[in-house]
């Protein structure tokens, strides 16, 4: 049985969810982005305790099938964008998602837009810009290296998208560093 958890976006989230499960003495076979896998169903009272504990740290147990699917799409995209160090992210996301989920992309796209208020493409762009902001704040890579790392066709392409999303050029952002990064789970979409 799989429980779906909204707002799990990184390895630290997995660690926090595991700690909560251990605190509540809830057994699990595995915990992954957005998912807790168990052998059997939870008693209703324990399920509610888990819902409360997860809610207290910004997570949400999902009950609706459509929301579960959208959360799965987000987790697949985030994992692909953030968890593939050294692996090209130049992929056709529509084909990738359709293959990963074995669901028609048009259906996924429409459902995602209705649920999140942004398209899958806009969501991917926002994630890439947040990653660029993170790399700019670390100040370890040049803008050219960041563009290459995030698979932008050019520094200009990255700069154009960056300015469109943040209102600042990457160079200006780097110089003021006032706009701190947003947690992935607080992004619109």
PLY file of the C-alpha trace (Angstrom):
ply
format ascii 1.0
element vertex 189
property float x
property float y
property float z
element edge 188
property int vertex1
property int vertex2
end_header
0.00 0.00 0.00
1.31 3.43 -0.89
0.57 6.66 0.95
1.16 9.84 -1.05
2.68 12.89 0.64
2.58 16.39 -0.82
5.60 18.74 -0.60
8.30 16.08 -0.30
10.94 17.49 -2.61
14.38 16.48 -1.36
16.35 13.91 0.61
15.94 15.94 3.81
12.17 15.62 3.37
12.52 11.86 3.14
14.58 11.90 6.34
11.97 13.99 8.19
9.13 11.72 7.08
11.08 8.65 8.21
11.63 10.29 11.62
7.88 10.94 11.95
7.07 7.36 10.97
9.57 6.08 13.53
8.16 8.41 16.23
4.69 7.01 15.60
6.01 3.42 15.37
4.63 3.07 11.86
6.41 0.40 9.86
7.27 1.06 6.21
9.02 -0.80 3.44
10.39 2.36 1.79
10.08 6.13 1.69
10.69 8.05 -1.56
9.83 11.51 -2.83
6.10 11.86 -2.27
5.55 8.24 -1.25
5.48 6.02 1.81
5.28 2.34 0.97
3.83 -0.05 3.54
2.74 -3.65 3.70
-0.79 -2.87 4.85
-3.25 -0.09 5.60
-3.01 2.07 8.69
-5.74 2.06 11.32
-7.82 5.24 11.00
-6.59 6.75 14.30
-2.93 6.19 13.34
-3.59 7.59 9.86
-4.93 10.79 11.45
-1.94 11.03 13.80
0.36 10.74 10.79
-1.64 13.38 8.92
-1.31 15.78 11.88
2.43 15.19 12.39
3.16 15.57 8.68
1.01 18.71 8.52
2.94 20.27 11.40
6.12 20.22 9.29
4.54 21.32 6.01
3.63 18.00 4.42
0.19 16.79 3.47
-1.21 13.29 3.07
-3.03 13.15 -0.26
-6.29 11.29 -0.58
-7.49 12.43 -3.99
-6.23 10.35 -6.95
-5.80 13.40 -9.20
-3.72 15.29 -6.62
-1.63 12.18 -6.08
-0.89 12.01 -9.80
0.06 15.71 -10.00
2.36 15.31 -6.98
3.96 12.31 -8.66
4.56 14.39 -11.82
6.18 17.15 -9.73
8.39 14.67 -7.88
9.51 12.99 -11.11
10.38 16.37 -12.62
12.21 17.60 -9.51
14.14 14.36 -9.22
15.10 14.62 -12.89
16.13 18.28 -12.61
17.96 18.09 -9.28
19.00 14.50 -8.90
20.85 13.93 -12.15
24.25 15.46 -11.49
26.33 15.10 -14.60
23.40 13.71 -16.58
21.85 15.79 -19.32
18.43 17.19 -18.57
17.93 17.99 -22.25
15.01 15.69 -22.66
11.54 15.94 -24.01
9.61 16.11 -20.75
6.33 15.14 -22.39
7.78 11.87 -23.69
9.66 11.28 -20.45
6.56 11.73 -18.26
4.38 9.65 -20.56
6.91 6.79 -20.41
7.46 7.09 -16.64
3.76 7.10 -15.77
2.31 5.26 -18.77
-0.37 7.94 -19.01
-1.20 10.16 -21.99
0.76 13.41 -21.75
-2.21 15.59 -22.82
-4.18 14.26 -19.86
-1.22 14.85 -17.49
-0.67 18.34 -18.87
-4.31 19.39 -18.52
-4.60 17.90 -15.03
-1.36 19.57 -13.93
-2.45 22.99 -15.25
-5.89 22.72 -13.64
-4.47 21.63 -10.29
-1.35 23.80 -10.09
-2.32 26.88 -12.10
0.82 26.63 -14.25
1.82 24.41 -17.13
4.36 21.63 -16.76
6.75 23.67 -18.92
6.38 26.71 -16.63
6.96 24.50 -13.59
10.17 23.11 -15.14
11.39 26.63 -15.97
10.72 27.82 -12.41
12.64 24.84 -11.01
15.59 25.48 -13.33
15.68 29.17 -12.33
15.61 28.25 -8.63
18.53 25.92 -9.27
20.34 28.74 -11.10
19.71 31.04 -8.11
21.13 28.41 -5.79
24.25 28.04 -7.93
24.66 31.83 -8.16
24.48 32.17 -4.38
27.10 29.44 -3.93
29.37 31.56 -6.16
31.38 28.53 -7.28
30.51 28.55 -10.99
30.54 31.19 -13.69
27.30 32.08 -15.42
28.52 30.21 -18.47
29.16 27.09 -16.37
25.72 27.40 -14.76
24.05 27.70 -18.19
25.92 24.59 -19.34
25.14 22.66 -16.14
21.42 23.43 -16.48
21.44 22.59 -20.20
20.56 26.03 -21.47
21.49 26.53 -25.11
23.37 29.71 -24.18
24.07 32.16 -21.37
21.66 34.52 -23.12
18.84 31.96 -22.97
19.42 31.45 -19.23
19.63 35.22 -18.67
16.39 35.84 -20.57
14.44 33.22 -18.60
16.05 34.33 -15.34
15.02 37.95 -15.88
11.51 36.92 -16.95
11.00 34.92 -13.74
12.86 37.05 -11.17
12.84 40.52 -12.74
16.62 40.63 -12.36
19.52 39.65 -14.53
21.64 36.82 -13.12
24.56 39.24 -12.70
22.41 41.71 -10.76
20.97 38.90 -8.63
24.47 37.66 -7.87
25.62 41.15 -6.92
22.80 41.91 -4.47
21.84 38.42 -3.28
18.82 39.97 -1.58
16.31 37.67 -3.17
17.05 34.54 -1.26
16.18 31.20 -2.77
12.69 29.87 -2.17
12.20 26.32 -0.95
11.09 24.16 -3.85
7.81 23.38 -2.15
6.94 27.09 -1.83
7.10 27.77 -5.55
3.83 28.49 -7.28
3.02 25.35 -9.17
0 1
1 2
2 3
3 4
4 5
5 6
6 7
7 8
8 9
9 10
10 11
11 12
12 13
13 14
14 15
15 16
16 17
17 18
18 19
19 20
20 21
21 22
22 23
23 24
24 25
25 26
26 27
27 28
28 29
29 30
30 31
31 32
32 33
33 34
34 35
35 36
36 37
37 38
38 39
39 40
40 41
41 42
42 43
43 44
44 45
45 46
46 47
47 48
48 49
49 50
50 51
51 52
52 53
53 54
54 55
55 56
56 57
57 58
58 59
59 60
60 61
61 62
62 63
63 64
64 65
65 66
66 67
67 68
68 69
69 70
70 71
71 72
72 73
73 74
74 75
75 76
76 77
77 78
78 79
79 80
80 81
81 82
82 83
83 84
84 85
85 86
86 87
87 88
88 89
89 90
90 91
91 92
92 93
93 94
94 95
95 96
96 97
97 98
98 99
99 100
100 101
101 102
102 103
103 104
104 105
105 106
106 107
107 108
108 109
109 110
110 111
111 112
112 113
113 114
114 115
115 116
116 117
117 118
118 119
119 120
120 121
121 122
122 123
123 124
124 125
125 126
126 127
127 128
128 129
129 130
130 131
131 132
132 133
133 134
134 135
135 136
136 137
137 138
138 139
139 140
140 141
141 142
142 143
143 144
144 145
145 146
146 147
147 148
148 149
149 150
150 151
151 152
152 153
153 154
154 155
155 156
156 157
157 158
158 159
159 160
160 161
161 162
162 163
163 164
164 165
165 166
166 167
167 168
168 169
169 170
170 171
171 172
172 173
173 174
174 175
175 176
176 177
177 178
178 179
179 180
180 181
181 182
182 183
183 184
184 185
185 186
186 187
187 188
